[in-house]
Amino acid sequence: MNDLNSTLIEGKILKDCEIINEENCRFDIVSNRFYQEDKKIKTETTIVKVEAISKLAKTCIPLLIKNKSLRIIGRLKMLGSEIIIAAEHIEFRPEFDNQKLLFNEGDDNE
């Protein structure tokens, strides 16, 4: 039986995708987690390399441009000595400001 290997990440594309061939591309995604500590907003940033292959890559290559927001569902995969996400589903997301949504400055719920 296979072990569970599933990941979901949301973030923005760091730079335009690297096209390996017409059915294979790689790109980096930056994911920010905002949290509050001592009444100050802090950010934890994670950068992960993602690989898309086959029909998924062919469909997404024209859309994989810098700063585009997206959600990726995939699995962890070893690529040499690096751990990457092998994308199985990519969903492009509308633009919004996470920080303003999570920490409304006029909010009285402190």
C-alpha positions in Angstrom: 0.0 0.0 0.0 1.3 3.5 -0.8 1.9 6.0 1.9 -0.1 9.3 1.8 1.8 11.9 -0.1 -0.4 14.9 -0.8 0.1 18.6 -0.4 -1.9 21.8 -1.0 -0.3 25.2 -1.2 -1.5 28.7 -2.1 0.8 31.6 -3.1 2.2 33.6 -5.9 4.5 32.7 -8.7 8.0 34.2 -8.0 9.1 34.5 -11.6 7.9 33.3 -15.0 8.0 29.6 -15.5 11.0 27.7 -16.8 9.9 25.7 -19.8 11.8 22.4 -20.0 9.9 21.3 -23.1 6.3 21.6 -24.4 5.0 19.1 -21.8 7.2 20.0 -18.8 7.7 23.2 -16.8 9.0 24.3 -13.4 8.4 27.4 -11.4 8.8 28.7 -7.9 5.9 29.7 -5.7 6.1 32.0 -2.7 3.6 31.4 0.1 3.2 33.9 3.0 1.6 33.1 6.3 0.6 36.1 8.3 0.2 36.0 12.1 0.0 38.3 15.0 2.5 38.3 17.8 2.6 41.0 20.5 0.1 43.0 18.6 2.4 43.2 15.6 1.8 41.5 12.2 4.5 39.0 11.3 5.1 37.1 8.1 6.5 33.6 7.5 7.6 33.1 3.9 8.1 29.8 2.2 9.4 29.3 -1.3 8.8 26.0 -3.1 9.7 24.7 -6.6 6.8 23.2 -8.5 6.8 20.9 -11.6 3.9 20.5 -14.0 4.0 17.9 -16.7 1.9 16.5 -19.6 -1.5 18.1 -20.3 -1.4 20.2 -17.1 1.8 21.9 -18.2 0.6 22.4 -21.8 -2.6 24.1 -20.4 -0.9 26.2 -17.8 2.4 27.4 -19.4 0.8 30.5 -20.9 -0.7 31.5 -17.5 2.4 30.8 -15.3 3.6 34.4 -15.1 5.2 36.3 -12.2 3.0 37.4 -9.4 0.0 35.3 -10.5 -1.9 33.9 -7.5 -2.7 30.2 -7.5 -3.5 27.1 -5.5 -1.6 23.9 -6.2 -2.6 20.4 -5.2 0.1 17.8 -5.7 2.6 15.5 -4.1 6.2 15.8 -2.8 8.9 14.5 -5.1 12.6 14.2 -5.0 14.4 15.9 -7.9 18.1 15.2 -7.3 18.7 16.3 -3.7 15.8 18.8 -3.8 12.2 18.3 -2.6 9.7 19.8 -5.0 5.9 19.6 -5.5 4.7 17.6 -8.5 1.5 19.4 -9.4 -1.6 17.4 -10.1 -4.0 20.3 -10.1 -3.5 24.1 -10.5 -6.2 26.6 -9.8 -5.6 30.3 -10.6 -6.9 32.6 -7.9 -8.3 36.1 -7.9 -6.0 38.8 -6.5 -6.6 40.0 -2.9 -4.6 41.3 0.0 -4.3 38.6 2.7 -3.0 40.9 5.3 -5.9 43.4 5.0 -8.4 40.5 5.1 -6.9 38.9 8.2 -6.0 42.0 10.2 -8.6 44.7 9.6 -7.1 47.8 11.2 -10.5 49.0 12.3 -11.4 45.7 14.0 -12.3 46.0 17.7 -11.8 42.3 18.4 -8.3 42.5 20.0 
